[in-house]
Amino acid sequence: MNNQDILLRILKLINSRCIDPYTIIDKLKISKEELDTGLTILETHGYIEKVNYRNDCRTCPAYSKCDIKSPNLYRITEKGLRLIMRET
């Protein structure tokens, strides 16, 4: 699997809901280093954003669907959604 495939898989998973890094590692079966690199690239280019709600997750639009109450979550941006739409 090449780097572009990993980035797209990360982006598609984040599109499903706000998600924490360890869940991404588990679901995609990638290393922490691959994930860290992928998240950095996606965030730098504006495809995802870090969400740091701390103790008030209820302000997150995905709260009702979320089963992870972590202070470090990621969610897809409009730019990321457009990329997924082009790739599918």
C-alpha positions in Angstrom: 0.0 0.0 0.0 1.5 3.4 -1.0 1.4 6.6 1.0 -1.4 8.1 -1.0 -3.6 5.0 -0.3 -2.9 5.3 3.4 -3.8 9.0 3.4 -7.1 8.3 1.6 -8.0 5.5 3.9 -7.3 7.7 7.0 -9.4 10.5 5.4 -12.3 8.1 4.7 -12.3 6.8 8.2 -12.2 10.2 9.7 -15.2 11.1 7.5 -17.3 8.5 9.2 -17.1 10.3 12.6 -14.7 12.3 14.9 -12.1 9.7 15.7 -9.1 9.3 18.0 -5.7 8.3 16.7 -5.6 4.9 18.4 -8.9 3.8 16.8 -7.5 4.8 13.4 -4.4 2.6 14.1 -6.5 -0.3 15.1 -9.0 -0.1 12.2 -6.5 0.5 9.5 -3.7 -1.8 10.9 -1.0 0.8 10.4 1.9 1.9 12.6 1.8 4.9 14.9 4.5 6.5 12.7 2.5 6.0 9.5 -0.5 7.5 11.3 1.4 10.5 12.7 2.9 11.2 9.2 -0.5 10.9 7.6 -2.3 13.1 10.1 0.4 15.7 9.8 0.1 15.8 6.0 -3.7 15.8 6.0 -3.9 18.5 8.7 -1.2 20.7 7.0 -3.0 20.6 3.7 -6.4 21.4 5.4 -8.2 18.1 4.8 -8.7 17.4 8.5 -8.6 19.4 11.7 -7.8 18.5 15.3 -10.7 18.9 17.6 -9.7 19.4 21.3 -12.9 19.6 23.2 -11.4 18.6 26.6 -14.3 18.0 29.0 -17.0 19.4 26.8 -17.4 16.9 24.0 -21.1 17.8 23.8 -20.2 20.8 21.7 -19.1 18.5 18.9 -21.5 17.9 16.1 -20.8 14.2 16.1 -21.4 13.8 19.9 -24.5 11.7 19.5 -22.7 9.2 17.4 -19.4 9.2 19.2 -18.4 6.4 21.5 -15.0 7.9 22.3 -14.7 10.8 24.7 -11.1 11.7 24.1 -9.6 15.2 24.2 -7.6 14.6 21.0 -9.9 13.9 18.1 -9.8 14.6 14.3 -12.6 15.5 11.9 -12.7 16.0 8.2 -13.0 19.5 6.7 -15.0 20.7 3.7 -11.8 20.4 1.7 -11.4 16.8 2.8 -15.0 16.0 1.9 -14.4 17.4 -1.6 -11.3 15.2 -2.0 -13.3 12.1 -1.0 -16.1 12.9 -3.4 -13.5 13.2 -6.3 -11.9 9.9 -5.4 -15.0 7.8 -5.2 
